[in-house]
Amino acid sequence: MMGTVKKPLPVKLIVSAFAGGEALLAEAKARLVAEFGPIDYESALLPFDHTPYYTPEFGPGLVRRIWAFEKLIEQGELAAIKRRTNDLEAEWAVGGRRRINLDPGFVAHSKMVLATTKDHAHRIYIGEGIYAEVTLYFRDGSFRAWPWTYPDYASLPYLEIFNQIRALYAAQMKK
């Protein structure tokens, strides 16, 4: 029997941001709220120390926050949102070097997805030069990592963050 085309459920927008300090993260938070509406989840300040990859561009001592937004979005909006966050990164850049990294994505019942400009075997093109990656999947009461999941997102503190965001999302979807 042929499947029926259905509109997908809305999802919870998240943005994972890292920078060299809290001041720029606070500025970014204000801009993101102006763009995407109120935040209903903010992580603690997290050390960004799982990889030295960004040190040449950003310098040492990076810190991260993860935000979730109250207003649910359509999944198809993710490419445009990633393009917008890239524009914001460029606004804050100095001398061609980014000072902040903004990674939007979403949390749904079964997965956490991140948007990226980088293609890879496990990423799907979603338009506008943007790819999507299922970074975490939900099973047996918790998010879990894939072999390709970045080590920070695979760590227990991050899994707990996304489980909390998923609980907020689930409560919103019940309403």
Contact map, one row per residue, 1 for C-alpha under 8 A:
1110000000000000000000000000000000000000000000000000000000000000000000000000000000000000000000000000000000000000000000000000000000000000000000000000000000000000000000000000000
1111000000000000000000000000000000000000000000000000000000000000000000000000000000000000000000000000000000000000000000000000000000000000000000000000000000000000000000000000000
1111100000000000000000000000000000000000000000000000000000000000000000000000000000000000000000000000000000000000000000000000000000000000000000000000000000000000000000000000000
0111110000000000000000000000000000000000000000000000000000000000000000000000000000000000000000000000000000000000000000000000000000000000000000000000000000000000000000000000000
0011111000000000000000000000000000000000000000000000000000000000000000000000000000000000000000000000000000000000000000000000000000000000000000000000000000000000000000000000000
0001111100000000000000000000000000000000000000000000000000000000000000000000000000000000000000000000000000000000000000000000000000000000000000000000000000000000000000000000000
0000111110000000000000000000000000000000000000000000000000000000000000000000000000000000000000000000000000000000000000000000000000000000000000000000000000000000000000000000000
0000011111000000000000000000000000000000000000000000000000000000000000000110000000000000000000000000000000000000000000000000000000000000000000000000000000000000000000000000000
0000001111100000000000000000000000000000000000000000000000000000000000000110000000000000000000000000000000000000000000000000000000000000000000000000000000000000000000000000000
0000000111110000000000000000000000000000000000000000000000000000000000011110000000000000000000000000000000010000000000000000000000000000000000000000000000000000000000000000000
0000000011111000000000000000000000000000000000000000000000000000000000011110000000000000000000000000000001110000000000000000000000000000000000000000000000000000000000001000000
0000000001111100000000000000000000000000000000000000000000000000000111111000000000000000000000000000000001110000000000000000000000000000000000000000000000000000000000001000000
0000000000111110000000000000000000000000000000000000000000000000000110111000000000000000000000000000000111100000000000000000000000000000000000000000000000000000000000000000000
0000000000011111000000000000000000000000000000000000000000000000011110000000000000000000000000000000000111100000000000000000000000000000000000000000000000000000000000000000000
0000000000001111100000000000000000000000000000000000000000000000011100000000000000000000000000000000011110000000000000000000000000000000000000000000000000000000000000000000000
0000000000000111110000000000000000000000000000000000000000000001111000000000000000000000000000000000011100000000000000000000000000000000000000000000000000000000000000000000000
0000000000000011111000001000000000000000000000000000000000000001110000000000000000000000000000000001111000000000000000000000000000000000000000000000000000000000000000000000000
0000000000000001111100001000000000000000000000010000000000000111100000000000000000000000000000000001110000000000000000000000000000000000000000000000000000000000000000000000000
0000000000000000111111011000000000000000000000000000000001000111000000000000000000000000000000000011100000000000000000000000000000000000000000000000000000000000000000000000000
0000000000000000011111010000000000000000000000000000000001111110000000000000000000000000000000000011000000000000000000000000000000000000000000000000000000000000000000000000000
0000000000000000001111111000000000000000000000000000000000001110000000000000000000000000000000000000000000000000000000000000000000000000000000000000000000000000000000000000000
0000000000000000001111111100000000000000000000000000000000000010000000000000000000000000000000000000000000000000000000000000000000000000000000000000000000000000000000000000000
0000000000000000000011111110000000000000000000000000000000000000000000000000000000000000000000000000000000000000000000000000000000000000000000000000000000000000000000000000000
0000000000000000001111111111000000000000000000000000000000000000000000000000000000000000000000000001000000000000000000000000000000000000000000000000000000000000000000000000000
0000000000000000111011111111100000000000000000000000000000000001100000000000000000000000000000000001000000000000000000000000000000000000000000000000000000000000000000000000000
0000000000000000000001111111110000000000000000000000000000000000000000000000000000000000000000000000000000000000000000000000000000000000000000000000000000000000000000000000000
0000000000000000000000111111111000000000000000000000000000000000000000000000000000000000000000000000000000000000000000000000000000000000000000000000000000000000000000000000000
0000000000000000000000011111111100000000000000000000000000000000000000000000000000000000000000000000000000000000000000000000000000000000000000000000000000000000000000000000000
0000000000000000000000001111111110000000000000000000000000000000000000000000000000000000000000000000000000000000000000000000000000000000000000000000000000000000000000000000000
0000000000000000000000000111111111000000000000000000000000000000000000000000000000000000000000000000000000000000000000000000000000000000000000000000000000000000000000000000000
0000000000000000000000000011111111100000000000000000000000000000000000000000000000000000000000000000000000000000000000000000000000000000000000000000000000000000000000000000000
0000000000000000000000000001111111111000000000000000000000000000000000000000000000000000000000000000000000000000000000000000000000000000000000000000000000000000000000000000000
0000000000000000000000000000111111111110000000000000000000000000000000000000000000000000000000000000000000000000000000000000000000000000000000000000000000000000000000000000000
0000000000000000000000000000011111111000000000000000000000000000000000000000000000000000000000000000000000000000000000000000000000000000000000000000000000000000000000000000000
0000000000000000000000000000001111111000000000000000000000000000000000000000000000000000000000000000000000000000000000000000000000000000000000000000000000000000000000000000000
0000000000000000000000000000000111111100000000000000000000000000000010100000000000000000000000000000000000000000000000000000000000000000000000000000000000000000000000000000000
0000000000000000000000000000000111111110000000000000000000000000000011100000000000000000000000000000000000000000000000000000000000000000000000000000000000000000000000000000000
0000000000000000000000000000000010011111000000000000000000000000000011100000000000000000000000000000000000000000000000000000000000000000000000000000000000000000000000000000000
0000000000000000000000000000000010001111110000000000000000000000001111000000000000000000000000000000000000000000000000000000000000000000000000000000000000000000000000000000000
0000000000000000000000000000000000000111110000000000000000000000001111000000000000000000000000000000000000000000000000000000000000000000000000000000000000000000000000000000000
0000000000000000000000000000000000000011111000000000000000000000011110000000000000000000000000000000000000000000000000000000000000000000000000000000000000000000000010000000000
0000000000000000000000000000000000000011111100000000000000000000111100000000000000000000000000000000000000000000000000000000000000000000000000000000000000000000000000000000000
0000000000000000000000000000000000000000111111000000000000000000111000000000000000000000000000000000000000000000000000000000000000000000000000000000000000000000100000000000000
0000000000000000000000000000000000000000011111000000000000000000100000000000000000000000000000000000000000000000000000000000000000000000000000000000000000000000000000000000000
0000000000000000000000000000000000000000001111100000000000000011100000000000000000000000000000000000000000000000000000000000000000000000000000000000000000000000000000000000000
0000000000000000000000000000000000000000001111110000000000000011100000000000000000000000000000000000000000000000000000000000000000000000000000000000000000000000000000000000000
0000000000000000000000000000000000000000000011111000000000001111000000000000000000000000000000000000000000000000000000000000000000000000000000000000000000000000000000000000000
0000000000000000010000000000000000000000000001111110000000001111000000000000000000000000000000000000000000000000000000000000000000000000000000000000000000000000000000000000000
0000000000000000000000000000000000000000000000111111000000001100000000000000000000000000000000000000000000000000000000000000000000000000000000000000000000000000000000000000000
0000000000000000000000000000000000000000000000011111000000000000000000000000000000000000000000000000000000000000000000000000000000000000000000000000001100000000000000000000000
0000000000000000000000000000000000000000000000011111110000000000000000000000000000000000000000000000000000000000000000000000000000000000000000000000000000000000000000000000000
0000000000000000000000000000000000000000000000001111111000000000000000000000000000000000000000000000000000000000000000000000000000000000000000000000000000000000000000000000000
0000000000000000000000000000000000000000000000000011111100000000000000000000000000000000000000000000000000000000000000000000000000000000000000000000000000000000000000000000000
0000000000000000000000000000000000000000000000000011111111100000000000000000000000000000000000000000000000000000000000000000000000000000000000000000000000000000000000000000000
0000000000000000000000000000000000000000000000000001111111110000000000000000000000000000000000000000000000000000000000000000000000000000000000000000000000000000000000000000000
0000000000000000000000000000000000000000000000000000111111100000000000000000000000000000000000000000000000000000000000000000000000000000000000000000000000000000000000000000000
0000000000000000000000000000000000000000000000000000011111100000000000000000000000000000000000001100000000000000000000000000000000000000000000000000000000000000000000000000000
0000000000000000001100000000000000000000000000000000011111110100000000000000000000000000000000001111000000000000000000000000000000000000000000000000000000000000000000000000000
0000000000000000000100000000000000000000000000000000011111111100000000000000000000000000000000000000000000000000000000000000000000000000000000000000000000000000000000000000000
0000000000000000000100000000000000000000000000000000001001111100000000000000000000000000000000000000000000000000000000000000000000000000000000000000000000000000000000000000000
0000000000000000000110000000000000000000000000111000000000111110000000000000000000000000000000000000000000000000000000000000000000000000000000000000000000000000000000000000000
0000000000000000011110000000000000000000000000111000000001111111000000000000000000000000000000000000000000000000000000000000000000000000000000000000000000000000000000000000000
0000000000000000011111000000000000000000000011110000000000001111100000000000000000000000000000000000000000000000000000000000000000000000000000000000000000000000000000000000000
0000000000000001111000001000000000000000000011110000000000000111110000000000000000000000000000000000000000000000000000000000000000000000000000000000000000000000000000000000000
0000000000000001110000001000000000000000011111000000000000000011111000000000000000000000000000000000000000000000000000000000000000000000000000000000000000000000000000000000000
0000000000000111100000000000000000000000111000000000000000000001111100000000000000000000000000000000000000000000000000000000000000000000000000000000000000000000000000000000000
0000000000000111000000000000000000000011111000000000000000000000111110000000000000000000000000000000000000000000000000000000000000000000000000000000000000000000000000000000000
0000000000011110000000000000000000000011110000000000000000000000011111000000000000000000000000000000000000000000000000000000000000000000000000000000000000000000000010000000000
0000000000011100000000000000000000011111100000000000000000000000001111110000000000000000000000000000000000000000000000000000000000000000000000000000000000000000000000000000000
0000000000010000000000000000000000001111000000000000000000000000000111110000000000000000000000000000000000000000000000000000000000000000000000000000000000000000000000000000000
0000000000011000000000000000000000011100000000000000000000000000000011111000000000000000000000000000000000000000000000000000000000000000000000000000000000000000000000000000000
0000000001111000000000000000000000000000000000000000000000000000000011111100000000000000000000000000000000000000000000000000000000000000000000000000000000000000000000000000000
0000000001111000000000000000000000000000000000000000000000000000000000111110100000000000000000000000000000000000000000000000000000000000000000000000000000000000000000000000000
0000000111100000000000000000000000000000000000000000000000000000000000011111110000000000000000000000000000000000000000000000000000000000000000000000000000000000000000000000000
0000000111100000000000000000000000000000000000000000000000000000000000001111110000000000000000000000000001000000000000000000000000000000000000000000000000000000000000000000000
0000000000000000000000000000000000000000000000000000000000000000000000000111111000000000000000000000000000000000000000000000010000000000000000000000000000000000000000000000000
0000000000000000000000000000000000000000000000000000000000000000000000001111111110000000000000000000000000000000000000000000000000000000000000000000000000000000000000000000000
0000000000000000000000000000000000000000000000000000000000000000000000000111111111000000000000000000000110000000001000000000000000000000000000000000000000000000000000000000000
0000000000000000000000000000000000000000000000000000000000000000000000000001111111100000000000000000000000000000001000000000011111100000000000000000000000000000000000000000000
0000000000000000000000000000000000000000000000000000000000000000000000000000111111110000000000000000000000000000000000000000000100000000000000000000000000000000000000000000000
0000000000000000000000000000000000000000000000000000000000000000000000000000111111111000000000000000000100000000000000000000000000000000000000000000000000000000000000000000000
0000000000000000000000000000000000000000000000000000000000000000000000000000011111111100000000000000001100000000001100000000000001000000000000000000000000000000000000000000000
0000000000000000000000000000000000000000000000000000000000000000000000000000001111111110000000000000000000000000000000000000000101000000000000000000000000000000000000000000000
0000000000000000000000000000000000000000000000000000000000000000000000000000000111111111000000000000000000000000000000000000000000000000000000000000000000000000000000000000000
0000000000000000000000000000000000000000000000000000000000000000000000000000000011111111100000000000011100000000000000000000000000000000000000000000000000000000000000000000000
0000000000000000000000000000000000000000000000000000000000000000000000000000000001111111110000000000010000000000000000000000000000000000000000000000000000000000000000000000000
0000000000000000000000000000000000000000000000000000000000000000000000000000000000111111111000000000000000000000000000000000000000000000000000000000000000000000000000000000000
0000000000000000000000000000000000000000000000000000000000000000000000000000000000011111111100000000000000000000000000000000000000000000000000000000000000000000000000000000000
0000000000000000000000000000000000000000000000000000000000000000000000000000000000001111111110000111110000000000000000000000000000000000000000000000000000000000000000000000000
0000000000000000000000000000000000000000000000000000000000000000000000000000000000000111111110000100000000000000000000000000000000000000000000000000000000000000000000000000000
0000000000000000000000000000000000000000000000000000000000000000000000000000000000000011111110000000000000000000000000000000000000000000000000000000000000000000000000000000000
0000000000000000000000000000000000000000000000000000000000000000000000000000000000000001111111000111000000000000000000000000000000000000000000000000000000000000000000000000000
0000000000000000000000000000000000000000000000000000000000000000000000000000000000000000111111111111000000000000000000000000000000000000000000000000000000000000000000000000000
0000000000000000000000000000000000000000000000000000000000000000000000000000000000000000000111111110000000000000000000000000000000000000000000000000000000000000000000000000000
0000000000000000000000000000000000000000000000000000000000000000000000000000000000000000000011111000000000000000000000000000000000000000000000000000000000000000000000000000000
0000000000000000000000000000000000000000000000000000000000000000000000000000000000000000000011111100000000000000000000000000000000000000000000000000000000000000000000000000000
0000000000000000000000000000000000000000000000000000000011000000000000000000000000000000000011111110000000000000000000000000000000000000000000000000000000000000000000000000000
0000000000000000000000000000000000000000000000000000000011000000000000000000000000000000110111011111100000000000000000000000000000000000000000000000000000000000000000000000000
0000000000000000001100000000000000000000000000000000000001000000000000000000000000000000100111001111100000000000000000000000000000000000000000000000000000000000000000000000000
0000000000000000111100011000000000000000000000000000000001000000000000000000000000000000100110000111110000000000000000000000000000000000000000000000000000000000000000000000000
0000000000000000111000000000000000000000000000000000000000000000000000000000000000000000100000000111111000000000000000000000000000000000000000000000000000000000000000000000000
0000000000000011110000000000000000000000000000000000000000000000000000000000000000001100100000000001111100000000000000000000000000000000000000000000000000000000000000000000000
0000000000000011100000000000000000000000000000000000000000000000000000000000000001001000000000000000111110000000011100000000000000000000000000000000000000000000000000000000000
0000000000001111000000000000000000000000000000000000000000000000000000000000010011001000000000000000011111000000011000000000000000000000000000000000000000000000000000000000000
0000000000001110000000000000000000000000000000000000000000000000000000000000010000000000000000000000001111100001111000000000000000000000000000000000000000000000000000000000000
0000000000111100000000000000000000000000000000000000000000000000000000000010000000000000000000000000000111110001110000000000000000000000000000000000000000000000000000000000000
0000000000111100000000000000000000000000000000000000000000000000000000000000000000000000000000000000000011111011100000000000000000000000000000000000000000000000010011001000000
0000000001110000000000000000000000000000000000000000000000000000000000000000000000000000000000000000000001111111000000000000000000000000000000000000000000000000000001001000000
0000000000000000000000000000000000000000000000000000000000000000000000000000000000000000000000000000000000111110000000000000000000000000010000000000000000000000000001001100000
0000000000000000000000000000000000000000000000000000000000000000000000000000000000000000000000000000000000011111000000000000000000000000111000000000000000000000000000000000000
0000000000000000000000000000000000000000000000000000000000000000000000000000000000000000000000000000000000111111100000000000000000000111110000100000000000000000000000000000000
0000000000000000000000000000000000000000000000000000000000000000000000000000000000000000000000000000000011110111110000000000000000000111100000000000000000000000010000000000000
0000000000000000000000000000000000000000000000000000000000000000000000000000000000000000000000000000000011100011111000000000000000011111000000000000000000000000000000000000000
0000000000000000000000000000000000000000000000000000000000000000000000000000000000000000000000000000001111000001111100000000000000011110000000000000000000000000000000000000000
0000000000000000000000000000000000000000000000000000000000000000000000000000011001000000000000000000001110000000111110000000000001111000000000000000000000000000000000000000000
0000000000000000000000000000000000000000000000000000000000000000000000000000000001000000000000000000001000000000011111100000000001111000000000000000000000000000000000000000000
0000000000000000000000000000000000000000000000000000000000000000000000000000000000000000000000000000000000000000001111100000000011100000000000000000000000000000000000000000000
0000000000000000000000000000000000000000000000000000000000000000000000000000000000000000000000000000000000000000000111110000000001100000000000000000000000000000000000000000000
0000000000000000000000000000000000000000000000000000000000000000000000000000000000000000000000000000000000000000000111111011100000100000000000000000000000000000000000000000000
0000000000000000000000000000000000000000000000000000000000000000000000000000000000000000000000000000000000000000000001111110000000000000000000000000000000000000000000000000000
0000000000000000000000000000000000000000000000000000000000000000000000000000000000000000000000000000000000000000000000111110000000000000000000000000000000000000000000000000000
0000000000000000000000000000000000000000000000000000000000000000000000000000000000000000000000000000000000000000000000011111000000001000000000000000000000000000000000000000000
0000000000000000000000000000000000000000000000000000000000000000000000000000000000000000000000000000000000000000000000111111100000111100000000000000000000000000000000000000000
0000000000000000000000000000000000000000000000000000000000000000000000000000000000000000000000000000000000000000000000100111110000111000000000000000000000000000000000000000000
0000000000000000000000000000000000000000000000000000000000000000000000000000000000000000000000000000000000000000000000100011111011110000000000000000000000000000000000000000000
0000000000000000000000000000000000000000000000000000000000000000000000000001001000000000000000000000000000000000000000000001111111110000000000000000000000000000000000000000000
0000000000000000000000000000000000000000000000000000000000000000000000000000001000000000000000000000000000000000000000000000111111100000000000000000000000000000000000000000000
0000000000000000000000000000000000000000000000000000000000000000000000000000001100100000000000000000000000000000000000000000011111000000000000000000000000000000000000000000000
0000000000000000000000000000000000000000000000000000000000000000000000000000001000000000000000000000000000000000000010000000111111100000000000000000000000000000000000000000000
0000000000000000000000000000000000000000000000000000000000000000000000000000001001100000000000000000000000000000001111000000111111110000000000000000000000000000000000000000000
0000000000000000000000000000000000000000000000000000000000000000000000000000001000000000000000000000000000000000001111100011111011111000000000000000000000000000000000000000000
0000000000000000000000000000000000000000000000000000000000000000000000000000000000000000000000000000000000000000111100000011110001111100000000000000000000000000000000000000000
0000000000000000000000000000000000000000000000000000000000000000000000000000000000000000000000000000000000000000111100000111000000111110000000000000000000000000000000000000000
0000000000000000000000000000000000000000000000000000000000000000000000000000000000000000000000000000000000000011110000000010000000011111100000000000000000000000000000000000000
0000000000000000000000000000000000000000000000000000000000000000000000000000000000000000000000000000000000000011110000000000000000001111100000001101110010000000000000000000000
0000000000000000000000000000000000000000000000000000000000000000000000000000000000000000000000000000000000000011100000000000000000000111110000111100100011000000000000000000000
0000000000000000000000000000000000000000000000000000000000000000000000000000000000000000000000000000000000000111000000000000000000000111111000111100000000000000000000000000000
0000000000000000000000000000000000000000000000000000000000000000000000000000000000000000000000000000000000001110000000000000000000000001111111110000000000000000000000000000000
0000000000000000000000000000000000000000000000000000000000000000000000000000000000000000000000000000000000000100000000000000000000000000111111110000000000000000000000000000000
0000000000000000000000000000000000000000000000000000000000000000000000000000000000000000000000000000000000000000000000000000000000000000011111000000000000000000000000000000000
0000000000000000000000000000000000000000000000000000000000000000000000000000000000000000000000000000000000000000000000000000000000000000011111100000000000000000000000000000000
0000000000000000000000000000000000000000000000000000000000000000000000000000000000000000000000000000000000000000000000000000000000000000011111110000000000000010001000000000000
0000000000000000000000000000000000000000000000000000000000000000000000000000000000000000000000000000000000000010000000000000000000000001111011111000000000000010011000000000000
0000000000000000000000000000000000000000000000000000000000000000000000000000000000000000000000000000000000000000000000000000000000000001111001111100000001000010000000000000000
0000000000000000000000000000000000000000000000000000000000000000000000000000000000000000000000000000000000000000000000000000000000000011100000111111100011000000000000000000000
0000000000000000000000000000000000000000000000000000000000000000000000000000000000000000000000000000000000000000000000000000000000000011100000011111100000000000000000000000000
0000000000000000000000000000000000000000000000000000000000000000000000000000000000000000000000000000000000000000000000000000000000000000000000001111100000000000000000000000000
0000000000000000000000000000000000000000000000000000000000000000000000000000000000000000000000000000000000000000000000000000000000000010000000001111110000000000000000000000000
0000000000000000000000000000000000000000000000000000000000000000000000000000000000000000000000000000000000000000000000000000000000000011000000001111111011000000000000000000000
0000000000000000000000000000000000000000000000000000000000000000000000000000000000000000000000000000000000000000000000000000000000000010000000000001111111000000000000000000000
0000000000000000000000000000000000000000000000000100000000000000000000000000000000000000000000000000000000000000000000000000000000000000000000000000111111100000000000000000000
0000000000000000000000000000000000000000000000000100000000000000000000000000000000000000000000000000000000000000000000000000000000000000000000000000011111100100000000000000000
0000000000000000000000000000000000000000000000000000000000000000000000000000000000000000000000000000000000000000000000000000000000000011000000001000111111100110000000000000000
0000000000000000000000000000000000000000000000000000000000000000000000000000000000000000000000000000000000000000000000000000000000000001000000011000111111110110000000000000000
0000000000000000000000000000000000000000000000000000000000000000000000000000000000000000000000000000000000000000000000000000000000000000000000000000001111111110000000000000000
0000000000000000000000000000000000000000000000000000000000000000000000000000000000000000000000000000000000000000000000000000000000000000000000000000000001111111000000000000000
0000000000000000000000000000000000000000000000000000000000000000000000000000000000000000000000000000000000000000000000000000000000000000000000000000000000111111100000000000000
0000000000000000000000000000000000000000000000000000000000000000000000000000000000000000000000000000000000000000000000000000000000000000000000000000000111111111110000000000000
0000000000000000000000000000000000000000000000000000000000000000000000000000000000000000000000000000000000000000000000000000000000000000000001110000000011111111111000000000000
0000000000000000000000000000000000000000000000000000000000000000000000000000000000000000000000000000000000000000000000000000000000000000000000000000000000011111111100000000000
0000000000000000000000000000000000000000001000000000000000000000000000000000000000000000000000000000000000000000000000000000000000000000000000000000000000001111111110000000000
0000000000000000000000000000000000000000000000000000000000000000000000000000000000000000000000000000000000100001000000000000000000000000000000100000000000000111111111000000000
0000000000000000000000000000000000000000000000000000000000000000000000000000000000000000000000000000000000000000000000000000000000000000000001100000000000000011111111100000000
0000000000000000000000000000000000000000000000000000000000000000000000000000000000000000000000000000000000000000000000000000000000000000000000000000000000000001111111110000000
0000000000000000000000000000000000000000100000000000000000000000000100000000000000000000000000000000000000100000000000000000000000000000000000000000000000000000111111111000000
0000000000000000000000000000000000000000000000000000000000000000000000000000000000000000000000000000000000111000000000000000000000000000000000000000000000000000011111111100000
0000000000000000000000000000000000000000000000000000000000000000000000000000000000000000000000000000000000000000000000000000000000000000000000000000000000000000001111111110000
0000000000000000000000000000000000000000000000000000000000000000000000000000000000000000000000000000000000000000000000000000000000000000000000000000000000000000000111111111000
0000000000110000000000000000000000000000000000000000000000000000000000000000000000000000000000000000000000111000000000000000000000000000000000000000000000000000000011111111100
0000000000000000000000000000000000000000000000000000000000000000000000000000000000000000000000000000000000001000000000000000000000000000000000000000000000000000000001111111110
0000000000000000000000000000000000000000000000000000000000000000000000000000000000000000000000000000000000000000000000000000000000000000000000000000000000000000000000111111111
0000000000000000000000000000000000000000000000000000000000000000000000000000000000000000000000000000000000000000000000000000000000000000000000000000000000000000000000011111111
0000000000000000000000000000000000000000000000000000000000000000000000000000000000000000000000000000000000000000000000000000000000000000000000000000000000000000000000001111111
0000000000000000000000000000000000000000000000000000000000000000000000000000000000000000000000000000000000000000000000000000000000000000000000000000000000000000000000000111111
0000000000000000000000000000000000000000000000000000000000000000000000000000000000000000000000000000000000000000000000000000000000000000000000000000000000000000000000000011111
